[in-house]
């Protein structure tokens, strides 16, 4: 399963309150957004995607790291769009 296979699919992001594509979810945080499983589980086989593209350590890191405040998340997302 290619890492870019689902990049153009879109959903409403509960963190940002607007539409985002899968590429944003897999690149907005390192290694990917901690909500990726919750948001995409009904749309793609997210478990298979993660296990094929990330190590168990990367998955645990993403799911267990401390969370930024909503304002910090929005500012970070805005900064990413500038590049």
Backbone as JSON Lines, residues from 0, in Angstrom:
{"i":0,"aa":"X","n":[0.85,-1.18,0.0],"ca":[0.0,0.0,0.0],"c":[0.9,1.24,0.0]}
{"i":1,"aa":"X","n":[0.78,2.04,-1.03],"ca":[1.58,3.24,-1.17],"c":[1.2,4.29,-0.12]}
{"i":2,"aa":"X","n":[2.2,5.0,0.36],"ca":[1.94,6.02,1.35],"c":[1.08,7.15,0.78]}
{"i":3,"aa":"X","n":[1.14,7.37,-0.53],"ca":[0.4,8.46,-1.16],"c":[-0.93,8.01,-1.77]}
{"i":4,"aa":"X","n":[-1.28,6.76,-1.6],"ca":[-2.46,6.17,-2.22],"c":[-3.76,6.92,-1.91]}
{"i":5,"aa":"X","n":[-3.92,7.41,-0.71],"ca":[-5.17,8.04,-0.28],"c":[-5.07,9.56,-0.16]}
{"i":6,"aa":"X","n":[-3.97,10.14,-0.59],"ca":[-3.69,11.55,-0.33],"c":[-4.78,12.52,-0.76]}
{"i":7,"aa":"X","n":[-5.52,12.25,-1.8],"ca":[-6.53,13.19,-2.3],"c":[-7.89,13.05,-1.61]}
{"i":8,"aa":"X","n":[-8.11,12.0,-0.86],"ca":[-9.39,11.84,-0.15],"c":[-9.52,12.9,0.93]}
{"i":9,"aa":"X","n":[-10.74,13.39,1.12],"ca":[-10.95,14.48,2.08],"c":[-12.0,14.12,3.13]}
{"i":10,"aa":"X","n":[-11.8,14.71,4.29],"ca":[-12.77,14.63,5.39],"c":[-12.78,15.96,6.12]}
{"i":11,"aa":"X","n":[-13.75,16.13,7.0],"ca":[-13.77,17.3,7.87],"c":[-12.88,17.0,9.07]}
{"i":12,"aa":"X","n":[-11.94,17.89,9.33],"ca":[-11.01,17.72,10.45],"c":[-11.66,18.25,11.72]}
{"i":13,"aa":"X","n":[-11.84,17.41,12.74],"ca":[-12.44,17.88,13.99],"c":[-11.53,18.84,14.76]}
{"i":14,"aa":"X","n":[-10.23,18.76,14.52],"ca":[-9.29,19.68,15.18],"c":[-9.34,21.07,14.57]}
{"i":15,"aa":"X","n":[-9.4,21.13,13.24],"ca":[-9.33,22.42,12.55],"c":[-10.7,22.95,12.13]}
{"i":16,"aa":"X","n":[-11.68,22.07,12.05],"ca":[-13.03,22.52,11.72],"c":[-13.28,22.72,10.24]}
{"i":17,"aa":"X","n":[-12.44,22.2,9.38],"ca":[-12.62,22.34,7.95],"c":[-12.16,21.1,7.22]}
{"i":18,"aa":"X","n":[-12.3,21.13,5.89],"ca":[-11.91,20.0,5.07],"c":[-10.38,19.9,4.96]}
{"i":19,"aa":"X","n":[-9.88,18.69,5.08],"ca":[-8.47,18.4,4.86],"c":[-8.36,17.09,4.09]}
{"i":20,"aa":"X","n":[-7.26,16.92,3.39],"ca":[-7.07,15.65,2.7],"c":[-6.21,14.73,3.56]}
{"i":21,"aa":"X","n":[-6.15,13.47,3.13],"ca":[-5.4,12.47,3.89],"c":[-3.93,12.84,4.0]}
{"i":22,"aa":"X","n":[-3.39,13.45,2.96],"ca":[-1.98,13.85,3.0],"c":[-1.72,14.77,4.19]}
{"i":23,"aa":"X","n":[-2.64,15.7,4.44],"ca":[-2.49,16.59,5.59],"c":[-2.43,15.78,6.89]}
{"i":24,"aa":"X","n":[-3.3,14.79,7.01],"ca":[-3.36,13.98,8.22],"c":[-2.08,13.18,8.43]}
{"i":25,"aa":"X","n":[-1.5,12.7,7.36],"ca":[-0.28,11.89,7.51],"c":[0.98,12.72,7.58]}
{"i":26,"aa":"X","n":[0.88,14.06,7.35],"ca":[2.08,14.89,7.4],"c":[1.98,16.08,8.36]}
{"i":27,"aa":"X","n":[0.82,16.33,8.96],"ca":[0.66,17.52,9.81],"c":[1.39,17.42,11.13]}
{"i":28,"aa":"X","n":[1.66,16.22,11.57],"ca":[2.43,15.98,12.79],"c":[3.47,14.92,12.46]}
{"i":29,"aa":"X","n":[4.43,14.74,13.34],"ca":[5.48,13.76,13.1],"c":[5.21,12.53,13.94]}
{"i":30,"aa":"X","n":[5.05,11.32,13.46],"ca":[5.09,10.98,12.05],"c":[3.76,11.18,11.34]}
{"i":31,"aa":"X","n":[2.63,11.28,12.08],"ca":[1.31,11.54,11.5],"c":[0.4,12.03,12.62]}
{"i":32,"aa":"X","n":[-0.77,12.56,12.25],"ca":[-1.72,13.08,13.23],"c":[-2.19,11.97,14.17]}
{"i":33,"aa":"X","n":[-2.24,12.27,15.45],"ca":[-2.65,11.28,16.44],"c":[-4.11,10.84,16.29]}
{"i":34,"aa":"X","n":[-4.92,11.59,15.54],"ca":[-6.33,11.25,15.35],"c":[-6.57,10.46,14.06]}
{"i":35,"aa":"X","n":[-5.53,10.09,13.36],"ca":[-5.68,9.47,12.04],"c":[-6.54,8.21,12.09]}
{"i":36,"aa":"X","n":[-6.41,7.42,13.14],"ca":[-7.2,6.2,13.25],"c":[-8.67,6.53,13.44]}
{"i":37,"aa":"X","n":[-8.96,7.44,14.35],"ca":[-10.34,7.83,14.64],"c":[-11.02,8.4,13.4]}
{"i":38,"aa":"X","n":[-10.32,9.28,12.71],"ca":[-10.93,9.98,11.58],"c":[-11.07,9.12,10.33]}
{"i":39,"aa":"X","n":[-10.15,8.21,10.1],"ca":[-10.12,7.51,8.82],"c":[-10.56,6.05,8.89]}
{"i":40,"aa":"X","n":[-10.81,5.51,10.06],"ca":[-11.12,4.08,10.2],"c":[-12.32,3.62,9.37]}
{"i":41,"aa":"X","n":[-13.31,4.47,9.2],"ca":[-14.5,4.09,8.43],"c":[-14.33,4.3,6.93]}
{"i":42,"aa":"X","n":[-13.24,4.92,6.53],"ca":[-13.06,5.27,5.12],"c":[-12.01,4.43,4.41]}
{"i":43,"aa":"X","n":[-10.96,4.03,5.15],"ca":[-9.9,3.21,4.57],"c":[-9.46,2.18,5.6]}
{"i":44,"aa":"X","n":[-8.68,1.21,5.17],"ca":[-8.12,0.23,6.11],"c":[-6.9,0.87,6.76]}
{"i":45,"aa":"X","n":[-7.15,1.72,7.73],"ca":[-6.09,2.53,8.33],"c":[-5.08,1.68,9.1]}
{"i":46,"aa":"X","n":[-5.52,0.59,9.69],"ca":[-4.6,-0.3,10.39],"c":[-3.56,-0.88,9.44]}
{"i":47,"aa":"X","n":[-4.02,-1.35,8.3],"ca":[-3.1,-1.89,7.29],"c":[-2.18,-0.79,6.77]}
{"i":48,"aa":"X","n":[-2.75,0.39,6.52],"ca":[-1.94,1.5,6.01],"c":[-0.82,1.83,6.99]}
{"i":49,"aa":"X","n":[-1.15,1.97,8.25],"ca":[-0.14,2.34,9.25],"c":[0.91,1.25,9.39]}
{"i":50,"aa":"X","n":[0.49,-0.01,9.47],"ca":[1.46,-1.09,9.68],"c":[2.37,-1.28,8.47]}
{"i":51,"aa":"X","n":[1.91,-0.93,7.28],"ca":[2.74,-1.06,6.09],"c":[3.67,0.12,5.87]}
{"i":52,"aa":"X","n":[3.36,1.27,6.46],"ca":[4.14,2.48,6.19],"c":[4.91,3.04,7.38]}
{"i":53,"aa":"X","n":[4.65,2.52,8.58],"ca":[5.31,3.03,9.77],"c":[5.74,1.87,10.66]}
{"i":54,"aa":"X","n":[6.79,2.11,11.42],"ca":[7.24,1.09,12.36],"c":[6.32,1.11,13.58]}
{"i":55,"aa":"X","n":[6.3,0.02,14.35],"ca":[5.51,0.02,15.58],"c":[5.91,1.17,16.52]}
{"i":56,"aa":"X","n":[7.2,1.5,16.54],"ca":[7.67,2.59,17.4],"c":[7.1,3.94,16.94]}
{"i":57,"aa":"X","n":[7.06,4.17,15.62],"ca":[6.49,5.42,15.09],"c":[5.0,5.51,15.42]}
{"i":58,"aa":"X","n":[4.3,4.42,15.3],"ca":[2.86,4.41,15.59],"c":[2.63,4.72,17.07]}
{"i":59,"aa":"X","n":[3.36,4.05,17.94],"ca":[3.22,4.31,19.38],"c":[3.59,5.75,19.72]}
{"i":60,"aa":"X","n":[4.62,6.26,19.1],"ca":[5.05,7.64,19.34],"c":[3.94,8.62,18.97]}
{"i":61,"aa":"X","n":[3.32,8.42,17.82],"ca":[2.27,9.33,17.37],"c":[1.04,9.25,18.27]}
{"i":62,"aa":"X","n":[0.7,8.07,18.71],"ca":[-0.52,7.89,19.49],"c":[-0.36,8.24,20.96]}
{"i":63,"aa":"X","n":[0.87,8.32,21.44],"ca":[1.1,8.54,22.87],"c":[1.79,9.85,23.23]}
{"i":64,"aa":"X","n":[2.07,10.71,22.26],"ca":[2.78,11.94,22.59],"c":[1.84,13.0,23.17]}
{"i":65,"aa":"X","n":[2.38,13.92,23.96],"ca":[1.56,14.99,24.53],"c":[0.92,15.83,23.43]}
{"i":66,"aa":"X","n":[-0.28,16.29,23.67],"ca":[-1.05,17.03,22.67],"c":[-0.88,18.53,22.83]}
{"i":67,"aa":"X","n":[-0.83,19.21,21.71],"ca":[-0.79,20.67,21.69],"c":[-2.2,21.21,21.93]}
{"i":68,"aa":"X","n":[-2.29,22.45,22.39],"ca":[-3.59,23.08,22.55],"c":[-4.18,23.35,21.17]}
{"i":69,"aa":"X","n":[-5.46,23.62,21.1],"ca":[-6.11,23.89,19.82],"c":[-5.45,25.08,19.12]}
{"i":70,"aa":"X","n":[-5.14,26.13,19.87],"ca":[-4.49,27.29,19.27],"c":[-3.13,26.92,18.7]}
{"i":71,"aa":"X","n":[-2.36,26.14,19.43],"ca":[-1.06,25.7,18.93],"c":[-1.21,24.86,17.66]}
{"i":72,"aa":"X","n":[-2.22,24.03,17.61],"ca":[-2.47,23.2,16.44],"c":[-2.83,24.07,15.22]}
{"i":73,"aa":"X","n":[-3.67,25.06,15.43],"ca":[-4.08,25.93,14.33],"c":[-2.89,26.73,13.82]}
{"i":74,"aa":"X","n":[-2.1,27.28,14.74],"ca":[-0.92,28.06,14.33],"c":[0.08,27.19,13.56]}
{"i":75,"aa":"X","n":[0.27,25.97,14.01],"ca":[1.18,25.06,13.33],"c":[0.66,24.74,11.93]}
{"i":76,"aa":"X","n":[-0.64,24.49,11.82],"ca":[-1.23,24.19,10.52],"c":[-1.1,25.38,9.57]}
{"i":77,"aa":"X","n":[-1.31,26.58,10.1],"ca":[-1.18,27.78,9.28],"c":[0.26,27.94,8.8]}
{"i":78,"aa":"X","n":[1.2,27.66,9.67],"ca":[2.62,27.78,9.31],"c":[2.97,26.78,8.21]}
{"i":79,"aa":"X","n":[2.41,25.56,8.28],"ca":[2.69,24.55,7.26],"c":[2.16,24.97,5.9]}
{"i":80,"aa":"X","n":[1.06,25.7,5.86],"ca":[0.48,26.09,4.58],"c":[1.3,27.16,3.89]}
{"i":81,"aa":"X","n":[2.16,27.86,4.64],"ca":[2.99,28.91,4.06],"c":[4.13,28.34,3.21]}
{"i":82,"aa":"X","n":[4.52,27.1,3.48],"ca":[5.65,26.5,2.77],"c":[5.22,25.74,1.55]}
